[in-house]
Amino acid sequence: MKILRVLPSMDFGGIERGVYDFSLAATSLGHKVIVVSGPGRFIAPLIEKGIKWYNLPMDKKTPSVFLNSLWTLKKIIEEESPDIIHGESRFPCWVVCTVKNHFPSTPLVTSIHGFYNLRWYSKAAGKGDRVITVSHALKKYAIEYLKVPEHKIRVVYNGVEDAFTEIEKLPSSLIRIGMIARFSGGKGHYCFLKALKRLENEGMKVKGLIVGEGSSRYRKKLEEWITNNTLLETIQIQHLEAKDALKYIDILVVPSTTPEGFGRTVLEAQMSQTVVIGTNIGAVPELVEDGKTGFLFNPGDDKQLAEKIRYIIQNPSSIPLIVKLAYEKAIKNFTVKKMVENTLSVYKELTAK
């Protein structure tokens, strides 16, 4: 099967990681994958594996980029004659849906990865012949908010690479509580900080680690908060790959105050046998069952978050079973292999007709 994947770029991000993992795995199964995107860190290893790439940046949402993308993508499809086209992210989905008018017999799959507020701009992500959502929470959103017919939707969870099962914790005399997220609003950084401040006020000695990238202005505000609240000795902010960061984290907190469409960080932690505390919104409850495979708390409730952290620290004998059950569920349901199988199954629904 010849598969054309279209997305804004191939740099950092969950969509980019998913396309990268899919492309390598599908190619190893004998399929031909062509990636159309802007540049990024994933391009070189894709090309090394013989995967064809067309440089078509679509991360700037302007009329000129849209028109250029229409013309260029049409030429690519004419040249490659793919069996299926798969658009990811809202702007590329608008481009792909428009171009498809010239190729009515070529099946189109679109993906929805997040909860978006602008209904009109987001509708293109629900216009495929099949629409993939990466969680059941997003399926509900697609039906209720974007008005996507339920019969068109298929839930395909993202997959996490096996390397996270091989992470070994580095020793520490203190419990290390970490957060891995972009520096942006909605990720719950301040809730995390306030919870650690509560624990310190109670005399509980822990180490905090915030890992991420993104807005330098937002990071500076976090650093100022840490300084003003005398937490410089307790909390560090670093830029690390998730695989490296999890070596230094005993408890991962996902304190998002806006819904997560999936929650890759949750699964990466579970596969590394790290206990997870997450907010009870979006897709996180699909990955964490409170008290069984991790812990959940209400968004923005730093007092409740502190209580969950305290429980884990004070009840160490109950944690190994929780970590084990989370690991087993992750390995069973959320591997790259599973993601690729389920995605190819969606493609075959359309190409078999």
C-alpha positions as CSV (number, residue, x, y, z in Angstrom):
1,M,0.0,0.0,0.0
2,K,1.3,3.5,-0.9
3,I,0.4,5.9,2.0
4,L,0.8,9.7,1.8
5,R,1.0,11.4,5.2
6,V,0.5,15.2,5.3
7,L,1.3,17.3,8.3
8,P,2.8,20.8,9.2
9,S,6.3,19.8,10.0
10,M,8.4,16.9,11.4
11,D,9.9,18.4,14.5
12,F,9.0,18.0,18.2
13,G,5.4,17.0,19.0
14,G,3.0,14.1,19.4
15,I,1.7,14.2,15.9
16,E,5.2,14.3,14.5
17,R,6.4,11.4,16.7
18,G,3.4,9.3,15.7
19,V,4.0,9.8,12.0
20,Y,7.7,9.0,12.5
21,D,7.0,5.8,14.4
22,F,4.3,4.8,11.9
23,S,6.4,5.4,8.9
24,L,9.3,3.3,10.1
25,A,7.1,0.4,11.2
26,A,4.8,0.4,8.1
27,T,7.9,0.5,5.9
28,S,9.3,-2.5,7.6
29,L,6.0,-4.3,6.9
30,G,6.5,-3.7,3.1
31,H,4.3,-0.6,2.7
32,K,5.5,2.6,1.0
33,V,5.2,5.7,3.1
34,I,5.6,9.2,1.7
35,V,5.8,12.2,4.1
36,V,4.7,15.7,3.0
37,S,5.7,18.3,5.6
38,G,8.0,21.0,6.7
39,P,11.5,20.2,7.9
40,G,12.4,18.9,11.4
41,R,14.5,16.5,13.4
42,F,12.7,13.4,12.2
43,I,13.4,14.0,8.5
44,A,17.0,12.7,8.4
45,P,16.3,9.3,10.1
46,L,13.3,8.9,7.8
47,I,15.3,9.5,4.7
48,E,18.0,7.1,6.0
49,K,15.4,4.4,6.1
50,G,14.4,5.0,2.5
51,I,11.2,7.0,3.2
52,K,10.5,9.7,0.7
53,W,9.9,13.2,1.9
54,Y,8.5,16.3,0.2
55,N,9.4,19.6,1.8
56,L,6.1,21.5,2.1
57,P,6.0,23.7,5.3
58,M,2.5,24.3,6.5
59,D,3.2,25.6,10.0
60,K,2.4,29.2,8.9
61,K,-1.3,29.6,8.4
62,T,-1.5,32.3,5.8
63,P,-3.4,32.6,2.5
64,S,-0.2,32.5,0.5
65,V,1.0,29.3,2.2
66,F,-2.5,27.8,1.7
67,L,-2.5,28.5,-2.0
68,N,1.1,27.3,-2.5
69,S,0.3,24.2,-0.5
70,L,-2.7,23.4,-2.7
71,W,-0.7,23.7,-5.9
72,T,2.3,21.7,-4.6
73,L,0.2,19.0,-2.9
74,K,-1.8,18.5,-6.1
75,K,1.4,18.0,-8.1
76,I,2.7,15.5,-5.5
77,I,-0.5,13.4,-5.6
78,E,-0.4,13.4,-9.4
79,E,3.2,12.2,-9.3
80,E,2.9,9.6,-6.5
81,S,-0.7,8.2,-7.1
82,P,-1.0,7.1,-3.4
83,D,-3.6,4.4,-2.4
84,I,-4.6,6.6,0.6
85,I,-4.0,10.1,1.9
86,H,-3.9,10.9,5.6
87,G,-4.0,14.5,6.8
88,E,-3.0,15.6,10.3
89,S,-3.5,18.9,12.0
90,R,-6.1,21.4,11.1
91,F,-4.4,23.5,8.4
92,P,-3.0,20.6,6.4
93,C,-6.5,19.0,6.7
94,W,-8.0,22.1,5.0
95,V,-5.4,21.8,2.3
96,V,-5.9,18.0,1.8
97,C,-9.7,18.3,1.8
98,T,-9.6,21.0,-0.8
99,V,-7.1,19.2,-3.1
100,K,-9.1,15.9,-2.8
101,N,-11.7,17.4,-5.1
102,H,-9.3,16.7,-7.9
103,F,-8.9,13.1,-6.8
104,P,-12.4,11.9,-5.8
105,S,-11.5,8.2,-6.0
106,T,-8.5,8.4,-3.6
107,P,-9.6,7.7,0.0
108,L,-8.9,10.3,2.6
109,V,-8.3,9.8,6.4
110,T,-8.0,12.8,8.7
111,S,-7.0,12.8,12.4
112,I,-8.1,14.7,15.4
113,H,-5.4,15.0,18.1
114,G,-6.7,17.8,20.4
115,F,-9.7,19.8,21.7
116,Y,-10.0,22.9,19.6
117,N,-12.2,25.9,20.3
118,L,-12.6,27.3,16.8
119,R,-15.3,25.1,15.3
120,W,-15.1,26.5,11.8
121,Y,-11.4,26.2,11.6
122,S,-11.3,22.7,13.1
123,K,-14.1,21.2,10.9
124,A,-11.6,20.0,8.2
125,A,-10.1,17.5,10.6
126,G,-13.4,15.8,10.7
127,K,-14.0,15.7,6.9
128,G,-12.1,12.5,6.0
129,D,-13.8,9.3,4.6
130,R,-12.6,8.0,8.0
131,V,-11.7,10.1,10.9
132,I,-9.2,8.9,13.5
133,T,-9.3,10.2,17.0
134,V,-6.6,9.3,19.4
135,S,-8.9,8.8,22.4
136,H,-12.6,8.1,23.2
137,A,-12.7,11.6,24.8
138,L,-11.8,13.1,21.4
139,K,-14.4,10.8,19.7
140,K,-17.1,12.3,21.9
141,Y,-15.8,15.8,21.1
142,A,-15.8,15.1,17.4
143,I,-19.4,13.9,17.4
144,E,-20.8,16.6,19.7
145,Y,-18.7,19.6,18.8
146,L,-17.5,19.1,15.2
147,K,-20.6,17.1,14.2
148,V,-18.7,14.2,12.7
149,P,-20.9,11.2,11.9
150,E,-20.1,8.5,14.5
151,H,-19.9,5.8,11.8
152,K,-16.9,7.5,10.2
153,I,-14.9,7.7,13.4
154,R,-12.3,5.1,14.5
155,V,-10.4,5.4,17.8
156,V,-6.7,4.6,17.3
157,Y,-4.5,5.3,20.4
158,N,-1.0,6.6,19.9
159,G,1.8,4.1,20.5
160,V,4.9,4.5,22.7
161,E,8.2,3.0,21.6
162,D,9.6,0.0,23.5
163,A,12.7,1.9,24.6
164,F,10.7,3.3,27.6
165,T,10.5,-0.1,29.1
166,E,14.3,-0.2,29.4
167,I,14.7,3.0,31.6
168,E,16.6,2.5,34.8
169,K,16.1,4.9,37.7
170,L,19.1,6.7,39.0
171,P,19.5,6.6,42.8
172,S,18.4,9.4,45.0
173,S,18.0,9.9,48.8
174,L,14.8,11.9,48.2
175,I,11.5,11.1,46.4
176,R,11.6,12.9,43.1
177,I,8.4,14.4,41.7
178,G,8.4,15.4,38.1
179,M,6.4,17.1,35.4
180,I,7.1,16.8,31.7
181,A,5.1,19.4,29.5
182,R,5.5,22.3,27.2
183,F,5.9,25.7,28.8
184,S,2.4,27.0,28.0
185,G,-0.9,27.8,29.7
186,G,-3.2,24.9,30.4
187,K,-0.5,22.4,31.4
188,G,-0.9,23.1,35.2
189,H,2.6,24.2,36.1
190,Y,1.4,26.4,38.9
191,C,-0.8,23.7,40.4
192,F,2.2,21.5,40.5
193,L,4.4,24.2,42.1
194,K,1.8,25.0,44.7
195,A,1.4,21.3,45.7
196,L,5.1,21.0,46.2
197,K,5.1,24.2,48.3
198,R,2.3,22.6,50.5
199,L,4.5,19.6,51.1
200,E,7.5,21.7,52.0
201,N,5.4,23.7,54.4
202,E,4.5,20.4,56.1
203,G,8.1,19.5,56.5
204,M,8.1,16.8,53.8
205,K,11.4,16.7,51.9
206,V,11.1,16.0,48.2
207,K,12.8,17.0,45.0
208,G,10.8,18.6,42.1
209,L,11.7,18.5,38.5
210,I,10.0,20.4,35.6
211,V,11.1,19.3,32.2
212,G,9.9,21.0,29.0
213,E,10.4,23.5,26.2
214,G,8.3,26.2,24.6
215,S,7.6,29.8,25.7
216,S,10.8,31.3,27.3
217,R,8.6,34.0,28.8
218,Y,6.4,31.4,30.5
219,R,9.5,29.6,31.8
220,K,10.8,32.8,33.2
221,K,7.6,33.4,35.1
222,L,7.8,29.9,36.6
223,E,11.4,30.6,37.6
224,E,10.3,33.8,39.3
225,W,7.6,32.0,41.2
226,I,10.1,29.4,42.4
227,T,12.4,32.1,43.6
228,N,9.8,34.1,45.3
229,N,8.5,31.1,47.1
230,T,11.9,30.0,48.3
231,L,11.9,26.7,46.3
232,L,15.2,27.1,44.5
233,E,16.7,24.2,46.6
234,T,13.7,22.0,46.0
235,I,12.7,22.5,42.3
236,Q,14.7,22.4,39.1
237,I,13.7,23.3,35.6
238,Q,15.6,21.5,32.8
239,H,15.4,20.6,29.1
240,L,15.7,16.8,28.8
241,E,14.4,14.1,26.5
242,A,11.6,12.2,28.2
243,K,13.7,9.0,28.3
244,D,16.4,10.8,30.2
245,A,14.0,12.8,32.5
246,L,12.2,9.7,33.7
247,K,15.5,8.4,35.1
248,Y,15.2,11.1,37.7
249,I,11.4,10.9,38.4
250,D,9.7,8.6,40.9
251,I,6.3,10.2,40.7
252,L,5.1,11.8,37.4
253,V,2.4,14.5,37.7
254,V,0.3,15.5,34.7
255,P,-1.7,18.4,36.2
256,S,-3.3,19.7,32.9
257,T,-6.0,22.2,33.5
258,T,-7.2,21.9,29.8
259,P,-8.1,18.5,28.4
260,E,-5.4,16.4,26.9
261,G,-6.3,14.7,23.6
262,F,-4.2,11.7,24.5
263,G,-1.4,11.8,27.1
264,R,1.8,10.3,25.7
265,T,3.7,11.4,28.7
266,V,1.4,9.3,30.9
267,L,2.2,6.1,28.9
268,E,5.9,6.8,28.7
269,A,6.0,7.0,32.5
270,Q,3.9,3.8,32.9
271,M,6.1,1.9,30.6
272,S,9.1,3.0,32.6
273,Q,7.3,1.8,35.7
274,T,6.8,5.2,37.2
275,V,3.7,5.9,39.2
276,V,1.4,8.6,37.6
277,I,-0.9,11.3,39.1
278,G,-3.0,13.0,36.5
279,T,-6.1,15.3,36.2
280,N,-9.5,13.8,35.8
281,I,-10.2,15.4,32.4
282,G,-9.7,14.7,28.7
283,A,-8.1,11.4,27.8
284,V,-6.1,10.9,31.0
285,P,-8.8,8.9,32.7
286,E,-8.6,6.4,29.8
287,L,-5.0,5.8,30.7
288,V,-5.1,6.1,34.5
289,E,-7.7,4.3,36.7
290,D,-7.7,6.0,40.1
291,G,-6.2,3.9,42.8
292,K,-5.6,1.0,40.4
293,T,-3.2,2.0,37.7
294,G,-2.3,5.5,39.1
295,F,-4.1,8.4,40.7
296,L,-6.4,11.1,39.5
297,F,-7.3,14.6,41.0
298,N,-9.4,17.5,40.0
299,P,-7.9,20.1,37.7
300,G,-6.3,23.0,39.5
301,D,-6.7,21.5,43.0
302,D,-3.2,21.7,44.4
303,K,-4.4,20.6,47.8
304,Q,-5.8,17.4,46.4
305,L,-2.6,16.9,44.4
306,A,-0.5,17.3,47.5
307,E,-2.7,14.7,49.2
308,K,-2.1,12.2,46.4
309,I,1.6,12.7,46.5
310,R,1.6,12.4,50.3
311,Y,-0.3,9.1,50.0
312,I,2.2,7.6,47.6
313,I,5.1,8.6,49.8
314,Q,3.5,7.3,53.0
315,N,2.2,4.0,51.5
316,P,5.2,2.6,49.6
317,S,4.0,-1.0,49.9
318,S,0.9,-0.3,47.8
319,I,2.7,1.3,44.9
320,P,4.5,-1.7,43.2
321,L,1.1,-3.4,42.3
322,I,-0.2,-0.1,40.9
323,V,2.9,0.4,38.8
324,K,2.8,-3.3,37.6
325,L,-0.9,-3.1,36.5
326,A,-0.2,0.2,34.7
327,Y,2.8,-1.2,32.9
328,E,0.8,-4.3,31.8
329,K,-2.0,-2.2,30.5
330,A,0.3,0.1,28.6
331,I,2.2,-2.8,27.0
332,K,-1.0,-4.5,26.0
333,N,-2.8,-1.5,24.5
334,F,-0.4,1.4,23.7
335,T,2.6,0.1,21.7
336,V,3.7,1.4,18.4
337,K,2.9,-2.0,16.9
338,K,-0.7,-1.8,18.1
339,M,-1.0,1.8,16.7
340,V,0.3,0.7,13.3
341,E,-1.9,-2.4,13.1
342,N,-5.0,-0.3,14.0
343,T,-4.1,2.5,11.6
344,L,-3.5,0.1,8.7
345,S,-6.8,-1.5,9.5
346,V,-8.5,1.8,9.0
347,Y,-6.8,2.3,5.7
348,K,-7.8,-1.2,4.5
349,E,-11.4,-0.4,5.2
350,L,-11.2,2.2,2.5
351,T,-8.9,0.6,0.0
352,A,-10.6,-2.7,0.0
353,K,-13.8,-1.2,-1.5
